[in-house]
Amino acid sequence: MATHSVRLDQALVEKATIIAKALNRTPPKQIEHWARIGEMMEDNPDLPYEFVRQAIIAQAERDAGKLEAYDFD
């Protein structure tokens, strides 16, 4: 994956640093996380935030091989 340097507002970086530490992420990963949520919310304006959050969690569980088949019976 290619990386690029970008200039960001210092207040955003400071907030990301604080939140990242609390959530065991790096500041760049925290900003990527926020960007991903923002992109999903803009692409799906009718979906509530909690649905988007759960979709991100489900995708991470799938990627980690931790999903189980759901029985509809």
PDB file of N, CA, C, O and CB in Angstrom:
ATOM      1  N   MET A   1       0.845  -1.169   0.000  1.00  0.00           N
ATOM      2  CA  MET A   1       0.000   0.000   0.000  1.00  0.00           C
ATOM      3  C   MET A   1       0.892   1.235   0.000  1.00  0.00           C
ATOM      4  O   MET A   1       1.800   1.363   0.822  1.00  0.00           O
ATOM      5  CB  MET A   1      -0.962  -0.003   1.215  1.00  0.00           C
ATOM      6  N   ALA A   2       0.626   2.118  -0.913  1.00  0.00           N
ATOM      7  CA  ALA A   2       1.386   3.364  -1.000  1.00  0.00           C
ATOM      8  C   ALA A   2       0.938   4.323   0.098  1.00  0.00           C
ATOM      9  O   ALA A   2      -0.228   4.342   0.494  1.00  0.00           O
ATOM     10  CB  ALA A   2       1.214   4.017  -2.394  1.00  0.00           C
ATOM     11  N   THR A   3       1.879   5.107   0.572  1.00  0.00           N
ATOM     12  CA  THR A   3       1.553   6.117   1.576  1.00  0.00           C
ATOM     13  C   THR A   3       1.915   7.487   1.021  1.00  0.00           C
ATOM     14  O   THR A   3       2.776   7.627   0.152  1.00  0.00           O
ATOM     15  CB  THR A   3       2.299   5.845   2.919  1.00  0.00           C
ATOM     16  N   HIS A   4       1.221   8.498   1.557  1.00  0.00           N
ATOM     17  CA  HIS A   4       1.450   9.877   1.146  1.00  0.00           C
ATOM     18  C   HIS A   4       1.472  10.751   2.379  1.00  0.00           C
ATOM     19  O   HIS A   4       0.745  10.503   3.341  1.00  0.00           O
ATOM     20  CB  HIS A   4       0.369  10.358   0.148  1.00  0.00           C
ATOM     21  N   SER A   5       2.295  11.758   2.351  1.00  0.00           N
ATOM     22  CA  SER A   5       2.318  12.738   3.421  1.00  0.00           C
ATOM     23  C   SER A   5       1.304  13.827   3.102  1.00  0.00           C
ATOM     24  O   SER A   5       1.235  14.312   1.973  1.00  0.00           O
ATOM     25  CB  SER A   5       3.739  13.333   3.609  1.00  0.00           C
ATOM     26  N   VAL A   6       0.525  14.203   4.098  1.00  0.00           N
ATOM     27  CA  VAL A   6      -0.442  15.283   3.921  1.00  0.00           C
ATOM     28  C   VAL A   6      -0.347  16.215   5.129  1.00  0.00           C
ATOM     29  O   VAL A   6       0.065  15.803   6.213  1.00  0.00           O
ATOM     30  CB  VAL A   6      -1.899  14.721   3.753  1.00  0.00           C
ATOM     31  N   ARG A   7      -0.726  17.453   4.932  1.00  0.00           N
ATOM     32  CA  ARG A   7      -0.755  18.408   6.028  1.00  0.00           C
ATOM     33  C   ARG A   7      -2.136  18.364   6.664  1.00  0.00           C
ATOM     34  O   ARG A   7      -3.155  18.437   5.977  1.00  0.00           O
ATOM     35  CB  ARG A   7      -0.406  19.847   5.537  1.00  0.00           C
ATOM     36  N   LEU A   8      -2.151  18.245   7.973  1.00  0.00           N
ATOM     37  CA  LEU A   8      -3.400  18.199   8.714  1.00  0.00           C
ATOM     38  C   LEU A   8      -3.396  19.278   9.787  1.00  0.00           C
ATOM     39  O   LEU A   8      -2.344  19.679  10.286  1.00  0.00           O
ATOM     40  CB  LEU A   8      -3.617  16.807   9.339  1.00  0.00           C
ATOM     41  N   ASP A   9      -4.575  19.733  10.125  1.00  0.00           N
ATOM     42  CA  ASP A   9      -4.725  20.705  11.188  1.00  0.00           C
ATOM     43  C   ASP A   9      -4.162  20.122  12.493  1.00  0.00           C
ATOM     44  O   ASP A   9      -4.433  18.971  12.834  1.00  0.00           O
ATOM     45  CB  ASP A   9      -6.215  21.110  11.354  1.00  0.00           C
ATOM     46  N   GLN A  10      -3.390  20.916  13.204  1.00  0.00           N
ATOM     47  CA  GLN A  10      -2.746  20.444  14.434  1.00  0.00           C
ATOM     48  C   GLN A  10      -3.762  19.978  15.464  1.00  0.00           C
ATOM     49  O   GLN A  10      -3.517  19.006  16.178  1.00  0.00           O
ATOM     50  CB  GLN A  10      -1.881  21.543  15.029  1.00  0.00           C
ATOM     51  N   ALA A  11      -4.904  20.663  15.550  1.00  0.00           N
ATOM     52  CA  ALA A  11      -5.932  20.270  16.525  1.00  0.00           C
ATOM     53  C   ALA A  11      -6.470  18.874  16.213  1.00  0.00           C
ATOM     54  O   ALA A  11      -6.729  18.091  17.127  1.00  0.00           O
ATOM     55  CB  ALA A  11      -7.090  21.294  16.534  1.00  0.00           C
ATOM     56  N   LEU A  12      -6.639  18.558  14.924  1.00  0.00           N
ATOM     57  CA  LEU A  12      -7.097  17.223  14.537  1.00  0.00           C
ATOM     58  C   LEU A  12      -6.071  16.168  14.933  1.00  0.00           C
ATOM     59  O   LEU A  12      -6.428  15.114  15.461  1.00  0.00           O
ATOM     60  CB  LEU A  12      -7.366  17.161  13.023  1.00  0.00           C
ATOM     61  N   VAL A  13      -4.803  16.453  14.678  1.00  0.00           N
ATOM     62  CA  VAL A  13      -3.741  15.497  15.022  1.00  0.00           C
ATOM     63  C   VAL A  13      -3.668  15.290  16.531  1.00  0.00           C
ATOM     64  O   VAL A  13      -3.495  14.163  16.996  1.00  0.00           O
ATOM     65  CB  VAL A  13      -2.377  15.986  14.488  1.00  0.00           C
ATOM     66  N   GLU A  14      -3.799  16.365  17.293  1.00  0.00           N
ATOM     67  CA  GLU A  14      -3.765  16.245  18.752  1.00  0.00           C
ATOM     68  C   GLU A  14      -4.931  15.413  19.276  1.00  0.00           C
ATOM     69  O   GLU A  14      -4.754  14.566  20.152  1.00  0.00           O
ATOM     70  CB  GLU A  14      -3.787  17.629  19.394  1.00  0.00           C
ATOM     71  N   LYS A  15      -6.130  15.660  18.731  1.00  0.00           N
ATOM     72  CA  LYS A  15      -7.293  14.881  19.161  1.00  0.00           C
ATOM     73  C   LYS A  15      -7.126  13.417  18.762  1.00  0.00           C
ATOM     74  O   LYS A  15      -7.431  12.520  19.548  1.00  0.00           O
ATOM     75  CB  LYS A  15      -8.592  15.459  18.554  1.00  0.00           C
ATOM     76  N   ALA A  16      -6.646  13.174  17.551  1.00  0.00           N
ATOM     77  CA  ALA A  16      -6.421  11.801  17.093  1.00  0.00           C
ATOM     78  C   ALA A  16      -5.398  11.093  17.964  1.00  0.00           C
ATOM     79  O   ALA A  16      -5.531   9.898  18.231  1.00  0.00           O
ATOM     80  CB  ALA A  16      -5.961  11.791  15.637  1.00  0.00           C
ATOM     81  N   THR A  17      -4.384  11.811  18.406  1.00  0.00           N
ATOM     82  CA  THR A  17      -3.358  11.230  19.271  1.00  0.00           C
ATOM     83  C   THR A  17      -3.956  10.781  20.597  1.00  0.00           C
ATOM     84  O   THR A  17      -3.636   9.701  21.093  1.00  0.00           O
ATOM     85  CB  THR A  17      -2.229  12.237  19.518  1.00  0.00           C
ATOM     86  N   ILE A  18      -4.816  11.600  21.163  1.00  0.00           N
ATOM     87  CA  ILE A  18      -5.459  11.265  22.442  1.00  0.00           C
ATOM     88  C   ILE A  18      -6.375  10.061  22.279  1.00  0.00           C
ATOM     89  O   ILE A  18      -6.297   9.106  23.051  1.00  0.00           O
ATOM     90  CB  ILE A  18      -6.258  12.470  22.984  1.00  0.00           C
ATOM     91  N   ILE A  19      -7.243  10.109  21.275  1.00  0.00           N
ATOM     92  CA  ILE A  19      -8.190   9.017  21.059  1.00  0.00           C
ATOM     93  C   ILE A  19      -7.451   7.736  20.681  1.00  0.00           C
ATOM     94  O   ILE A  19      -7.809   6.651  21.138  1.00  0.00           O
ATOM     95  CB  ILE A  19      -9.207   9.390  19.963  1.00  0.00           C
ATOM     96  N   ALA A  20      -6.434   7.862  19.857  1.00  0.00           N
ATOM     97  CA  ALA A  20      -5.653   6.699  19.431  1.00  0.00           C
ATOM     98  C   ALA A  20      -5.027   5.991  20.621  1.00  0.00           C
ATOM     99  O   ALA A  20      -5.035   4.762  20.695  1.00  0.00           O
ATOM    100  CB  ALA A  20      -4.565   7.118  18.443  1.00  0.00           C
ATOM    101  N   LYS A  21      -4.492   6.757  21.537  1.00  0.00           N
ATOM    102  CA  LYS A  21      -3.871   6.151  22.719  1.00  0.00           C
ATOM    103  C   LYS A  21      -4.905   5.384  23.531  1.00  0.00           C
ATOM    104  O   LYS A  21      -4.633   4.284  24.012  1.00  0.00           O
ATOM    105  CB  LYS A  21      -3.201   7.228  23.594  1.00  0.00           C
ATOM    106  N   ALA A  22      -6.092   5.964  23.683  1.00  0.00           N
ATOM    107  CA  ALA A  22      -7.152   5.309  24.449  1.00  0.00           C
ATOM    108  C   ALA A  22      -7.630   4.028  23.779  1.00  0.00           C
ATOM    109  O   ALA A  22      -8.058   3.095  24.459  1.00  0.00           O
ATOM    110  CB  ALA A  22      -8.324   6.257  24.636  1.00  0.00           C
ATOM    111  N   LEU A  23      -7.560   3.976  22.455  1.00  0.00           N
ATOM    112  CA  LEU A  23      -8.078   2.829  21.707  1.00  0.00           C
ATOM    113  C   LEU A  23      -6.978   1.925  21.161  1.00  0.00           C
ATOM    114  O   LEU A  23      -7.237   1.067  20.317  1.00  0.00           O
ATOM    115  CB  LEU A  23      -8.937   3.309  20.569  1.00  0.00           C
ATOM    116  N   ASN A  24      -5.752   2.117  21.643  1.00  0.00           N
ATOM    117  CA  ASN A  24      -4.609   1.292  21.241  1.00  0.00           C
ATOM    118  C   ASN A  24      -4.366   1.310  19.736  1.00  0.00           C
ATOM    119  O   ASN A  24      -4.105   0.278  19.118  1.00  0.00           O
ATOM    120  CB  ASN A  24      -4.818  -0.132  21.697  1.00  0.00           C
ATOM    121  N   ARG A  25      -4.460   2.514  19.160  1.00  0.00           N
ATOM    122  CA  ARG A  25      -4.147   2.712  17.750  1.00  0.00           C
ATOM    123  C   ARG A  25      -3.028   3.737  17.657  1.00  0.00           C
ATOM    124  O   ARG A  25      -2.702   4.418  18.629  1.00  0.00           O
ATOM    125  CB  ARG A  25      -5.405   3.171  16.942  1.00  0.00           C
ATOM    126  N   THR A  26      -2.451   3.831  16.470  1.00  0.00           N
ATOM    127  CA  THR A  26      -1.524   4.922  16.213  1.00  0.00           C
ATOM    128  C   THR A  26      -2.355   6.123  15.750  1.00  0.00           C
ATOM    129  O   THR A  26      -3.468   5.942  15.257  1.00  0.00           O
ATOM    130  CB  THR A  26      -0.434   4.518  15.140  1.00  0.00           C
ATOM    131  N   PRO A  27      -1.837   7.336  15.901  1.00  0.00           N
ATOM    132  CA  PRO A  27      -2.596   8.497  15.395  1.00  0.00           C
ATOM    133  C   PRO A  27      -2.943   8.391  13.907  1.00  0.00           C
ATOM    134  O   PRO A  27      -4.073   8.709  13.538  1.00  0.00           O
ATOM    135  CB  PRO A  27      -1.802   9.768  15.630  1.00  0.00           C
ATOM    136  N   PRO A  28      -2.027   7.962  13.041  1.00  0.00           N
ATOM    137  CA  PRO A  28      -2.428   7.816  11.635  1.00  0.00           C
ATOM    138  C   PRO A  28      -3.558   6.800  11.435  1.00  0.00           C
ATOM    139  O   PRO A  28      -4.454   7.022  10.620  1.00  0.00           O
ATOM    140  CB  PRO A  28      -1.230   7.402  10.803  1.00  0.00           C
ATOM    141  N   LYS A  29      -3.518   5.690  12.175  1.00  0.00           N
ATOM    142  CA  LYS A  29      -4.586   4.694  12.050  1.00  0.00           C
ATOM    143  C   LYS A  29      -5.912   5.250  12.572  1.00  0.00           C
ATOM    144  O   LYS A  29      -6.973   4.922  12.038  1.00  0.00           O
ATOM    145  CB  LYS A  29      -4.213   3.406  12.813  1.00  0.00           C
ATOM    146  N   GLN A  30      -5.859   6.086  13.608  1.00  0.00           N
ATOM    147  CA  GLN A  30      -7.083   6.706  14.109  1.00  0.00           C
ATOM    148  C   GLN A  30      -7.684   7.636  13.060  1.00  0.00           C
ATOM    149  O   GLN A  30      -8.897   7.638  12.855  1.00  0.00           O
ATOM    150  CB  GLN A  30      -6.803   7.479  15.407  1.00  0.00           C
ATOM    151  N   ILE A  31      -6.850   8.416  12.404  1.00  0.00           N
ATOM    152  CA  ILE A  31      -7.336   9.322  11.359  1.00  0.00           C
ATOM    153  C   ILE A  31      -7.881   8.512  10.184  1.00  0.00           C
ATOM    154  O   ILE A  31      -8.901   8.886   9.605  1.00  0.00           O
ATOM    155  CB  ILE A  31      -6.204  10.275  10.885  1.00  0.00           C
ATOM    156  N   GLU A  32      -7.217   7.402   9.818  1.00  0.00           N
ATOM    157  CA  GLU A  32      -7.739   6.533   8.768  1.00  0.00           C
ATOM    158  C   GLU A  32      -9.111   5.978   9.162  1.00  0.00           C
ATOM    159  O   GLU A  32     -10.019   5.905   8.333  1.00  0.00           O
ATOM    160  CB  GLU A  32      -6.754   5.379   8.485  1.00  0.00           C
ATOM    161  N   HIS A  33      -9.251   5.592  10.416  1.00  0.00           N
ATOM    162  CA  HIS A  33     -10.523   5.066  10.922  1.00  0.00           C
ATOM    163  C   HIS A  33     -11.626   6.115  10.772  1.00  0.00           C
ATOM    164  O   HIS A  33     -12.711   5.817  10.272  1.00  0.00           O
ATOM    165  CB  HIS A  33     -10.387   4.638  12.406  1.00  0.00           C
ATOM    166  N   TRP A  34     -11.341   7.336  11.206  1.00  0.00           N
ATOM    167  CA  TRP A  34     -12.328   8.413  11.067  1.00  0.00           C
ATOM    168  C   TRP A  34     -12.671   8.662   9.602  1.00  0.00           C
ATOM    169  O   TRP A  34     -13.833   8.880   9.260  1.00  0.00           O
ATOM    170  CB  TRP A  34     -11.804   9.707  11.709  1.00  0.00           C
ATOM    171  N   ALA A  35     -11.665   8.629   8.745  1.00  0.00           N
ATOM    172  CA  ALA A  35     -11.906   8.858   7.315  1.00  0.00           C
ATOM    173  C   ALA A  35     -12.782   7.752   6.736  1.00  0.00           C
ATOM    174  O   ALA A  35     -13.671   8.013   5.925  1.00  0.00           O
ATOM    175  CB  ALA A  35     -10.569   8.938   6.543  1.00  0.00           C
ATOM    176  N   ARG A  36     -12.529   6.533   7.152  1.00  0.00           N
ATOM    177  CA  ARG A  36     -13.318   5.397   6.664  1.00  0.00           C
ATOM    178  C   ARG A  36     -14.778   5.544   7.091  1.00  0.00           C
ATOM    179  O   ARG A  36     -15.688   5.331   6.289  1.00  0.00           O
ATOM    180  CB  ARG A  36     -12.736   4.060   7.190  1.00  0.00           C
ATOM    181  N   ILE A  37     -14.996   5.907   8.343  1.00  0.00           N
ATOM    182  CA  ILE A  37     -16.362   6.118   8.820  1.00  0.00           C
ATOM    183  C   ILE A  37     -17.018   7.254   8.049  1.00  0.00           C
ATOM    184  O   ILE A  37     -18.166   7.134   7.619  1.00  0.00           O
ATOM    185  CB  ILE A  37     -16.372   6.420  10.330  1.00  0.00           C
ATOM    186  N   GLY A  38     -16.303   8.340   7.877  1.00  0.00           N
ATOM    187  CA  GLY A  38     -16.840   9.474   7.135  1.00  0.00           C
ATOM    188  C   GLY A  38     -17.220   9.107   5.721  1.00  0.00           C
ATOM    189  O   GLY A  38     -18.274   9.514   5.234  1.00  0.00           O
ATOM    190  N   GLU A  39     -16.376   8.343   5.058  1.00  0.00           N
ATOM    191  CA  GLU A  39     -16.669   7.918   3.693  1.00  0.00           C
ATOM    192  C   GLU A  39     -17.922   7.048   3.660  1.00  0.00           C
ATOM    193  O   GLU A  39     -18.786   7.232   2.802  1.00  0.00           O
ATOM    194  CB  GLU A  39     -15.475   7.156   3.099  1.00  0.00           C
ATOM    195  N   MET A  40     -18.020   6.099   4.595  1.00  0.00           N
ATOM    196  CA  MET A  40     -19.193   5.229   4.642  1.00  0.00           C
ATOM    197  C   MET A  40     -20.466   6.021   4.933  1.00  0.00           C
ATOM    198  O   MET A  40     -21.517   5.745   4.353  1.00  0.00           O
ATOM    199  CB  MET A  40     -19.001   4.143   5.699  1.00  0.00           C
ATOM    200  N   MET A  41     -20.374   7.001   5.828  1.00  0.00           N
ATOM    201  CA  MET A  41     -21.548   7.801   6.166  1.00  0.00           C
ATOM    202  C   MET A  41     -21.976   8.668   4.982  1.00  0.00           C
ATOM    203  O   MET A  41     -23.172   8.829   4.737  1.00  0.00           O
ATOM    204  CB  MET A  41     -21.261   8.681   7.391  1.00  0.00           C
ATOM    205  N   GLU A  42     -21.023   9.223   4.254  1.00  0.00           N
ATOM    206  CA  GLU A  42     -21.372  10.022   3.079  1.00  0.00           C
ATOM    207  C   GLU A  42     -21.958   9.160   1.966  1.00  0.00           C
ATOM    208  O   GLU A  42     -22.877   9.588   1.268  1.00  0.00           O
ATOM    209  CB  GLU A  42     -20.145  10.767   2.565  1.00  0.00           C
ATOM    210  N   ASP A  43     -21.432   7.950   1.797  1.00  0.00           N
ATOM    211  CA  ASP A  43     -21.938   7.051   0.769  1.00  0.00           C
ATOM    212  C   ASP A  43     -23.318   6.484   1.121  1.00  0.00           C
ATOM    213  O   ASP A  43     -24.066   6.071   0.235  1.00  0.00           O
ATOM    214  CB  ASP A  43     -20.955   5.916   0.550  1.00  0.00           C
ATOM    215  N   ASN A  44     -23.650   6.467   2.415  1.00  0.00           N
ATOM    216  CA  ASN A  44     -24.901   5.883   2.902  1.00  0.00           C
ATOM    217  C   ASN A  44     -25.563   6.817   3.908  1.00  0.00           C
ATOM    218  O   ASN A  44     -25.644   6.476   5.088  1.00  0.00           O
ATOM    219  CB  ASN A  44     -24.647   4.502   3.540  1.00  0.00           C
ATOM    220  N   PRO A  45     -26.034   7.974   3.481  1.00  0.00           N
ATOM    221  CA  PRO A  45     -26.534   8.976   4.425  1.00  0.00           C
ATOM    222  C   PRO A  45     -27.757   8.544   5.227  1.00  0.00           C
ATOM    223  O   PRO A  45     -28.058   9.150   6.255  1.00  0.00           O
ATOM    224  CB  PRO A  45     -26.863  10.218   3.688  1.00  0.00           C
ATOM    225  N   ASP A  46     -28.460   7.521   4.784  1.00  0.00           N
ATOM    226  CA  ASP A  46     -29.639   7.073   5.516  1.00  0.00           C
ATOM    227  C   ASP A  46     -29.321   6.066   6.620  1.00  0.00           C
ATOM    228  O   ASP A  46     -30.191   5.730   7.424  1.00  0.00           O
ATOM    229  CB  ASP A  46     -30.622   6.470   4.560  1.00  0.00           C
ATOM    230  N   LEU A  47     -28.079   5.584   6.661  1.00  0.00           N
ATOM    231  CA  LEU A  47     -27.722   4.604   7.687  1.00  0.00           C
ATOM    232  C   LEU A  47     -27.297   5.300   8.974  1.00  0.00           C
ATOM    233  O   LEU A  47     -26.565   6.289   8.935  1.00  0.00           O
ATOM    234  CB  LEU A  47     -26.599   3.685   7.187  1.00  0.00           C
ATOM    235  N   PRO A  48     -27.752   4.789  10.106  1.00  0.00           N
ATOM    236  CA  PRO A  48     -27.307   5.369  11.378  1.00  0.00           C
ATOM    237  C   PRO A  48     -25.851   4.987  11.662  1.00  0.00           C
ATOM    238  O   PRO A  48     -25.346   3.971  11.184  1.00  0.00           O
ATOM    239  CB  PRO A  48     -28.221   4.898  12.539  1.00  0.00           C
ATOM    240  N   TYR A  49     -25.204   5.831  12.449  1.00  0.00           N
ATOM    241  CA  TYR A  49     -23.794   5.595  12.795  1.00  0.00           C
ATOM    242  C   TYR A  49     -23.597   4.210  13.397  1.00  0.00           C
ATOM    243  O   TYR A  49     -22.642   3.522  13.035  1.00  0.00           O
ATOM    244  CB  TYR A  49     -23.296   6.664  13.778  1.00  0.00           C
ATOM    245  N   GLU A  50     -24.467   3.781  14.301  1.00  0.00           N
ATOM    246  CA  GLU A  50     -24.288   2.494  14.969  1.00  0.00           C
ATOM    247  C   GLU A  50     -24.282   1.344  13.970  1.00  0.00           C
ATOM    248  O   GLU A  50     -23.541   0.377  14.148  1.00  0.00           O
ATOM    249  CB  GLU A  50     -25.386   2.278  16.004  1.00  0.00           C
ATOM    250  N   PHE A  51     -25.096   1.434  12.924  1.00  0.00           N
ATOM    251  CA  PHE A  51     -25.105   0.406  11.889  1.00  0.00           C
ATOM    252  C   PHE A  51     -23.759   0.364  11.172  1.00  0.00           C
ATOM    253  O   PHE A  51     -23.210  -0.711  10.930  1.00  0.00           O
ATOM    254  CB  PHE A  51     -26.244   0.659  10.882  1.00  0.00           C
ATOM    255  N   VAL A  52     -23.238   1.527  10.838  1.00  0.00           N
ATOM    256  CA  VAL A  52     -21.940   1.612  10.155  1.00  0.00           C
ATOM    257  C   VAL A  52     -20.841   1.057  11.061  1.00  0.00           C
ATOM    258  O   VAL A  52     -19.974   0.314  10.601  1.00  0.00           O
ATOM    259  CB  VAL A  52     -21.621   3.082   9.750  1.00  0.00           C
ATOM    260  N   ARG A  53     -20.876   1.413  12.337  1.00  0.00           N
ATOM    261  CA  ARG A  53     -19.886   0.910  13.293  1.00  0.00           C
ATOM    262  C   ARG A  53     -19.926  -0.613  13.366  1.00  0.00           C
ATOM    263  O   ARG A  53     -18.883  -1.267  13.350  1.00  0.00           O
ATOM    264  CB  ARG A  53     -20.130   1.513  14.688  1.00  0.00           C
ATOM    265  N   GLN A  54     -21.126  -1.176  13.446  1.00  0.00           N
ATOM    266  CA  GLN A  54     -21.263  -2.631  13.511  1.00  0.00           C
ATOM    267  C   GLN A  54     -20.816  -3.296  12.208  1.00  0.00           C
ATOM    268  O   GLN A  54     -20.280  -4.404  12.231  1.00  0.00           O
ATOM    269  CB  GLN A  54     -22.713  -3.011  13.820  1.00  0.00           C
ATOM    270  N   ALA A  55     -21.032  -2.628  11.079  1.00  0.00           N
ATOM    271  CA  ALA A  55     -20.573  -3.167   9.800  1.00  0.00           C
ATOM    272  C   ALA A  55     -19.048  -3.236   9.764  1.00  0.00           C
ATOM    273  O   ALA A  55     -18.483  -4.203   9.254  1.00  0.00           O
ATOM    274  CB  ALA A  55     -21.095  -2.311   8.632  1.00  0.00           C
ATOM    275  N   ILE A  56     -18.383  -2.218  10.300  1.00  0.00           N
ATOM    276  CA  ILE A  56     -16.920  -2.213  10.354  1.00  0.00           C
ATOM    277  C   ILE A  56     -16.424  -3.349  11.252  1.00  0.00           C
ATOM    278  O   ILE A  56     -15.459  -4.036  10.916  1.00  0.00           O
ATOM    279  CB  ILE A  56     -16.397  -0.846  10.869  1.00  0.00           C
ATOM    280  N   ILE A  57     -17.081  -3.539  12.381  1.00  0.00           N
ATOM    281  CA  ILE A  57     -16.709  -4.628  13.299  1.00  0.00           C
ATOM    282  C   ILE A  57     -16.920  -5.981  12.631  1.00  0.00           C
ATOM    283  O   ILE A  57     -16.060  -6.857  12.721  1.00  0.00           O
ATOM    284  CB  ILE A  57     -17.531  -4.548  14.609  1.00  0.00           C
ATOM    285  N   ALA A  58     -18.050  -6.157  11.966  1.00  0.00           N
ATOM    286  CA  ALA A  58     -18.337  -7.425  11.288  1.00  0.00           C
ATOM    287  C   ALA A  58     -17.303  -7.714  10.207  1.00  0.00           C
ATOM    288  O   ALA A  58     -16.877  -8.857  10.040  1.00  0.00           O
ATOM    289  CB  ALA A  58     -19.743  -7.399  10.677  1.00  0.00           C
ATOM    290  N   GLN A  59     -16.901  -6.682   9.474  1.00  0.00           N
ATOM    291  CA  GLN A  59     -15.894  -6.876   8.435  1.00  0.00           C
ATOM    292  C   GLN A  59     -14.562  -7.305   9.056  1.00  0.00           C
ATOM    293  O   GLN A  59     -13.888  -8.187   8.524  1.00  0.00           O
ATOM    294  CB  GLN A  59     -15.712  -5.583   7.611  1.00  0.00           C
ATOM    295  N   ALA A  60     -14.185  -6.692  10.167  1.00  0.00           N
ATOM    296  CA  ALA A  60     -12.941  -7.067  10.849  1.00  0.00           C
ATOM    297  C   ALA A  60     -13.019  -8.497  11.373  1.00  0.00           C
ATOM    298  O   ALA A  60     -12.039  -9.238  11.297  1.00  0.00           O
ATOM    299  CB  ALA A  60     -12.647  -6.097  12.007  1.00  0.00           C
ATOM    300  N   GLU A  61     -14.174  -8.889  11.901  1.00  0.00           N
ATOM    301  CA  GLU A  61     -14.350 -10.269  12.363  1.00  0.00           C
ATOM    302  C   GLU A  61     -14.251 -11.246  11.193  1.00  0.00           C
ATOM    303  O   GLU A  61     -13.636 -12.305  11.320  1.00  0.00           O
ATOM    304  CB  GLU A  61     -15.707 -10.432  13.078  1.00  0.00           C
ATOM    305  N   ARG A  62     -14.850 -10.898  10.061  1.00  0.00           N
ATOM    306  CA  ARG A  62     -14.762 -11.752   8.875  1.00  0.00           C
ATOM    307  C   ARG A  62     -13.313 -11.900   8.424  1.00  0.00           C
ATOM    308  O   ARG A  62     -12.849 -13.000   8.127  1.00  0.00           O
ATOM    309  CB  ARG A  62     -15.617 -11.181   7.732  1.00  0.00           C
ATOM    310  N   ASP A  63     -12.606 -10.766   8.379  1.00  0.00           N
ATOM    311  CA  ASP A  63     -11.207 -10.788   7.951  1.00  0.00           C
ATOM    312  C   ASP A  63     -10.345 -11.625   8.883  1.00  0.00           C
ATOM    313  O   ASP A  63      -9.347 -12.210   8.462  1.00  0.00           O
ATOM    314  CB  ASP A  63     -10.657  -9.371   7.875  1.00  0.00           C
ATOM    315  N   ALA A  64     -10.737 -11.680  10.161  1.00  0.00           N
ATOM    316  CA  ALA A  64      -9.985 -12.468  11.148  1.00  0.00           C
ATOM    317  C   ALA A  64     -10.460 -13.919  11.203  1.00  0.00           C
ATOM    318  O   ALA A  64      -9.933 -14.713  11.982  1.00  0.00           O
ATOM    319  CB  ALA A  64     -10.112 -11.834  12.533  1.00  0.00           C
ATOM    320  N   GLY A  65     -11.451 -14.269  10.382  1.00  0.00           N
ATOM    321  CA  GLY A  65     -11.965 -15.636  10.373  1.00  0.00           C
ATOM    322  C   GLY A  65     -12.783 -15.989  11.598  1.00  0.00           C
ATOM    323  O   GLY A  65     -12.845 -17.157  11.981  1.00  0.00           O
ATOM    324  N   LYS A  66     -13.413 -15.003  12.221  1.00  0.00           N
ATOM    325  CA  LYS A  66     -14.136 -15.234  13.476  1.00  0.00           C
ATOM    326  C   LYS A  66     -15.652 -15.237  13.320  1.00  0.00           C
ATOM    327  O   LYS A  66     -16.361 -15.185  14.325  1.00  0.00           O
ATOM    328  CB  LYS A  66     -13.751 -14.188  14.476  1.00  0.00           C
ATOM    329  N   LEU A  67     -16.169 -15.296  12.107  1.00  0.00           N
ATOM    330  CA  LEU A  67     -17.617 -15.342  11.923  1.00  0.00           C
ATOM    331  C   LEU A  67     -18.106 -16.767  12.006  1.00  0.00           C
ATOM    332  O   LEU A  67     -17.409 -17.703  11.617  1.00  0.00           O
ATOM    333  CB  LEU A  67     -18.019 -14.720  10.586  1.00  0.00           C
ATOM    334  N   GLU A  68     -19.308 -16.922  12.515  1.00  0.00           N
ATOM    335  CA  GLU A  68     -19.946 -18.221  12.572  1.00  0.00           C
ATOM    336  C   GLU A  68     -21.201 -18.174  11.719  1.00  0.00           C
ATOM    337  O   GLU A  68     -21.836 -17.127  11.589  1.00  0.00           O
ATOM    338  CB  GLU A  68     -20.273 -18.628  14.033  1.00  0.00           C
ATOM    339  N   ALA A  69     -21.550 -19.303  11.146  1.00  0.00           N
ATOM    340  CA  ALA A  69     -22.768 -19.371  10.348  1.00  0.00           C
ATOM    341  C   ALA A  69     -23.972 -19.125  11.244  1.00  0.00           C
ATOM    342  O   ALA A  69     -24.026 -19.615  12.372  1.00  0.00           O
ATOM    343  CB  ALA A  69     -22.887 -20.737   9.632  1.00  0.00           C
ATOM    344  N   TYR A  70     -24.935 -18.368  10.738  1.00  0.00           N
ATOM    345  CA  TYR A  70     -26.149 -18.088  11.493  1.00  0.00           C
ATOM    346  C   TYR A  70     -27.251 -19.020  11.031  1.00  0.00           C
ATOM    347  O   TYR A  70     -27.516 -19.143   9.836  1.00  0.00           O
ATOM    348  CB  TYR A  70     -26.578 -16.612  11.331  1.00  0.00           C
ATOM    349  N   ASP A  71     -27.893 -19.677  11.990  1.00  0.00           N
ATOM    350  CA  ASP A  71     -28.976 -20.605  11.681  1.00  0.00           C
ATOM    351  C   ASP A  71     -30.299 -19.873  11.846  1.00  0.00           C
ATOM    352  O   ASP A  71     -30.623 -19.427  12.947  1.00  0.00           O
ATOM    353  CB  ASP A  71     -28.919 -21.871  12.593  1.00  0.00           C
ATOM    354  N   PHE A  72     -31.074 -19.741  10.761  1.00  0.00           N
ATOM    355  CA  PHE A  72     -32.337 -19.021  10.791  1.00  0.00           C
ATOM    356  C   PHE A  72     -33.479 -19.839  11.374  1.00  0.00           C
ATOM    357  O   PHE A  72     -34.580 -19.311  11.534  1.00  0.00           O
ATOM    358  CB  PHE A  72     -32.695 -18.579   9.413  1.00  0.00           C
ATOM    359  N   ASP A  73     -33.263 -21.085  11.690  1.00  0.00           N
ATOM    360  CA  ASP A  73     -34.339 -21.936  12.242  1.00  0.00           C
ATOM    361  C   ASP A  73     -34.565 -21.684  13.694  1.00  0.00           C
ATOM    362  O   ASP A  73     -35.429 -22.315  14.303  1.00  0.00           O
ATOM    363  CB  ASP A  73     -34.025 -23.394  12.040  1.00  0.00           C
TER     364      ASP A  73
END
